[in-house]
């Protein structure tokens, strides 16, 4: 009887071992299958990304080509001047320009009330109707003595693609250095090495503000079209933060 019990225990132990080994093997296989499945998923993602990458690169390349064509057309329309970005070094023989900020407002700010100069502005200096002030705050440094600096030689041009929508001359500013009472906002004298901050203000139709690209045209010599292009600059303004 004792031998029979011992044999049974041995058999049960063997059966238990077989079950354990079988379970362990199944678990290993399951884990291997999970690993293989994960590897297949990762491989599929990589293949999908590699297929999409050329399409994205093609789209970006096409967009860059279109942008370059637009900039080239605008440059040709403006005496072939290279188009600078707002963060580029902007200077000519006489002055250097740093554009600090661009803002839009319908209310009188830190600049002279232009009520007596042009319509679409009320007595308090706020705009009337579908017009807004575009205010460019910039720092100007004088490199050479010059008879006078006219701030209204800094014009803005509004483009949609390569099509010119409107051009605007400066309306007013916060300039406090005057030469004559009638020119106090736009005409001033700067000494060599002197730096001044200005708010130059334009009155712009609201309909153009959101959709147009803004370019700042700098021509210290006034109406000298086609001459002295070395001292003219054309800058594409970054208006996304200001207008959104």
C-alpha positions as CSV (number, residue, x, y, z in Angstrom):
1,X,0.0,0.0,0.0
2,X,2.8,2.3,0.9
3,X,4.5,1.7,-2.4
4,X,1.3,2.3,-4.2
5,X,0.8,5.7,-2.5
6,X,4.4,6.7,-3.3
7,X,3.9,5.8,-6.9
8,X,0.8,7.9,-7.1
9,X,2.5,10.9,-5.6
10,X,5.4,10.5,-8.0
11,X,2.9,10.3,-10.9
12,X,1.0,13.4,-9.7
13,X,4.3,15.3,-9.3
14,X,5.3,14.4,-12.8
15,X,1.9,15.5,-14.2
16,X,2.2,18.8,-12.3
17,X,5.6,19.3,-13.7
18,X,4.4,18.6,-17.2
19,X,1.5,21.1,-16.7
20,X,3.9,23.7,-15.4
21,X,6.3,23.3,-18.3
22,X,3.4,23.4,-20.8
23,X,2.0,26.6,-19.2
24,X,5.4,28.3,-19.1
25,X,6.0,27.4,-22.7
26,X,2.6,28.9,-23.7
27,X,3.4,32.1,-21.8
28,X,6.7,32.4,-23.5
29,X,5.1,31.9,-26.9
30,X,2.4,34.4,-26.1
31,X,5.1,36.9,-25.0
32,X,7.0,36.2,-28.2
33,X,3.9,36.7,-30.3
34,X,3.2,40.0,-28.5
35,X,6.7,41.2,-29.2
36,X,6.4,40.2,-32.8
37,X,3.1,42.0,-33.1
38,X,4.5,45.2,-31.6
39,X,7.5,45.0,-34.0
40,X,5.2,44.6,-36.9
41,X,3.2,47.6,-35.8
42,X,6.3,49.8,-35.4
43,X,7.5,48.6,-38.9
44,X,4.1,49.6,-40.4
45,X,4.3,53.0,-38.7
46,X,7.8,53.6,-40.1
47,X,6.7,52.5,-43.6
48,X,3.7,54.8,-43.4
49,X,5.9,57.7,-42.3
50,X,8.4,57.1,-45.0
51,X,5.6,57.1,-47.6
52,X,4.1,60.3,-46.3
53,X,7.5,62.1,-45.9
54,X,8.0,62.6,-49.7
55,X,4.5,64.1,-50.0
56,X,5.2,66.6,-47.1
57,X,8.6,67.5,-48.5
58,X,7.0,68.0,-51.9
59,X,4.3,70.3,-50.5
60,X,6.8,72.3,-48.5
61,X,9.0,72.6,-51.6
62,X,6.1,73.7,-53.7
63,X,5.1,76.3,-51.1
64,X,8.6,77.7,-50.9
65,X,8.8,77.9,-54.7
66,X,5.5,79.9,-54.8
67,X,6.7,82.2,-52.0
68,X,10.0,82.9,-53.8
69,X,8.1,83.6,-57.0
70,X,5.9,86.1,-55.2
71,X,8.8,87.8,-53.5
72,X,10.7,88.0,-56.8
73,X,7.7,89.6,-58.5
74,X,7.3,92.2,-55.7
75,X,11.0,92.9,-55.8
76,X,10.8,93.6,-59.5
77,X,7.9,95.9,-59.0
78,X,9.9,97.9,-56.5
79,X,13.1,98.8,-58.5
80,X,14.5,95.3,-57.9
81,X,15.1,95.9,-54.2
82,X,15.9,92.7,-52.2
83,X,13.2,92.0,-49.7
84,X,14.4,91.9,-46.2
85,X,12.7,90.3,-43.2
86,X,11.9,92.2,-40.1
87,X,14.7,90.6,-38.1
88,X,17.4,91.4,-40.8
89,X,19.8,94.3,-40.4
90,X,18.0,97.2,-42.0
91,X,20.3,100.1,-42.8
92,X,21.5,102.5,-45.5
93,X,24.3,105.0,-45.7
94,X,22.4,107.5,-43.5
95,X,20.2,105.6,-41.0
96,X,19.7,102.2,-39.3
97,X,16.3,100.9,-38.5
98,X,15.2,98.4,-35.9
99,X,11.5,97.5,-36.0
100,X,10.4,96.9,-32.4
101,X,6.7,96.1,-32.8
102,X,3.6,96.5,-35.0
103,X,0.2,97.1,-33.6
104,X,-3.3,97.9,-34.7
105,X,-5.8,100.1,-32.9
106,X,-8.9,102.3,-33.5
107,X,-8.0,104.7,-30.6
108,X,-5.6,107.6,-30.2
109,X,-2.4,106.2,-28.7
110,X,1.1,107.6,-28.1
111,X,1.1,109.8,-31.2
112,X,-0.3,113.2,-32.3
113,X,-4.0,113.5,-33.0
114,X,-4.4,113.7,-36.8
115,X,-7.9,115.0,-36.7
116,X,-7.1,118.2,-38.6
117,X,-5.0,116.4,-41.2
118,X,-7.4,113.9,-42.7
119,X,-10.9,112.6,-42.4
120,X,-12.0,109.3,-40.8
121,X,-10.7,110.5,-37.5
122,X,-12.8,112.2,-34.8
123,X,-11.9,115.1,-32.6
124,X,-10.7,112.7,-29.8
125,X,-8.3,111.1,-32.3
126,X,-10.1,107.8,-32.7
127,X,-10.8,106.3,-36.1
128,X,-14.3,106.6,-37.6
129,X,-15.9,103.8,-39.7
130,X,-14.0,100.9,-41.3
131,X,-10.5,102.3,-40.6
132,X,-7.8,101.4,-38.1
133,X,-4.4,102.8,-37.1
134,X,-1.4,100.6,-37.9
135,X,1.4,101.7,-35.6
136,X,5.0,100.8,-36.3
137,X,7.3,101.3,-33.4
138,X,10.9,101.5,-34.5
139,X,14.3,102.8,-33.4
140,X,16.2,104.9,-35.9
141,X,20.0,105.5,-35.6
142,X,21.7,108.3,-37.5
143,X,25.0,107.3,-39.2
144,X,25.6,110.6,-41.1
145,X,24.6,114.2,-40.7
146,X,21.6,114.8,-43.0
147,X,19.6,118.0,-43.5
148,X,16.4,116.4,-42.2
149,X,14.6,113.1,-41.8
150,X,11.1,112.8,-43.2
151,X,9.3,110.0,-41.4
152,X,6.7,109.9,-44.2
153,X,9.3,108.6,-46.5
154,X,8.6,105.2,-44.8
155,X,5.5,104.0,-46.7
156,X,3.7,100.7,-46.3
157,X,2.5,98.6,-49.3
158,X,-0.2,96.0,-48.9
159,X,0.0,92.9,-51.2
160,X,-2.2,89.9,-51.7
161,X,0.3,87.4,-53.2
162,X,2.1,89.4,-55.9
163,X,-0.8,91.8,-56.4
164,X,-0.6,95.3,-54.9
165,X,-3.8,96.2,-53.1
166,X,-3.0,99.7,-51.6
167,X,-0.1,101.9,-50.6
168,X,-0.2,104.2,-47.6
169,X,1.8,107.2,-46.5
170,X,2.4,107.8,-42.9
171,X,-0.4,109.9,-41.3
172,X,1.2,111.0,-38.0
173,X,3.8,110.0,-35.4
174,X,4.9,110.8,-31.9
175,X,7.8,112.9,-33.2
176,X,8.4,115.9,-30.9
177,X,11.4,117.5,-32.8
178,X,9.9,119.9,-35.3
179,X,11.4,122.2,-37.8
180,X,8.2,124.0,-38.9
181,X,4.8,123.9,-37.2
182,X,3.1,122.4,-40.2
183,X,5.6,119.5,-40.5
184,X,6.0,118.7,-36.8
185,X,4.9,115.1,-37.0
186,X,7.0,114.1,-40.0
187,X,10.1,116.3,-40.2
188,X,13.0,116.2,-37.7
189,X,16.7,116.5,-37.4
190,X,19.0,113.8,-36.0
191,X,22.7,114.2,-35.2
192,X,25.3,111.6,-36.1
193,X,25.3,108.7,-33.5
194,X,21.9,109.7,-32.2
195,X,19.1,107.1,-31.7
196,X,15.4,107.8,-31.4
197,X,12.3,105.7,-30.9
198,X,9.3,106.6,-33.1
199,X,5.7,105.5,-33.4
200,X,4.9,106.0,-37.1
201,X,1.1,105.7,-37.8
202,X,-0.8,104.8,-40.9
203,X,-4.6,105.0,-41.4
204,X,-5.6,101.7,-43.1
205,X,-8.8,100.3,-44.5
206,X,-10.0,97.5,-42.3
207,X,-10.9,95.3,-45.3
208,X,-7.2,94.8,-46.1
209,X,-5.8,94.2,-42.6
210,X,-6.4,90.5,-42.1
211,X,-5.7,89.2,-45.7
212,X,-2.8,91.4,-46.9
213,X,0.9,91.1,-46.5
214,X,2.5,94.3,-45.3
215,X,5.8,95.7,-46.7
216,X,7.7,98.7,-45.4
217,X,9.3,100.8,-48.2
218,X,12.1,103.0,-46.9
219,X,13.3,105.9,-49.1
220,X,15.0,108.7,-47.2
221,X,15.4,110.8,-50.3
222,X,11.7,111.0,-50.9
223,X,10.4,110.8,-54.5
224,X,13.6,109.6,-56.1
225,X,12.2,106.6,-57.9
226,X,14.7,104.7,-59.9
227,X,17.7,106.4,-58.3
228,X,20.0,105.7,-55.4
229,X,18.6,102.2,-54.8
230,X,21.5,101.5,-52.5
231,X,19.8,103.7,-49.9
232,X,16.3,102.3,-50.3
233,X,15.0,99.2,-48.4
234,X,12.0,97.0,-48.7
235,X,11.0,95.0,-45.6
236,X,8.3,92.3,-45.3
237,X,6.6,93.0,-41.9
238,X,5.6,90.2,-39.5
239,X,2.0,91.1,-38.6
240,X,0.7,87.8,-37.4
241,X,0.9,88.6,-33.7
242,X,-0.5,92.1,-34.2
243,X,-3.5,91.2,-36.3
244,X,-4.5,87.9,-34.7
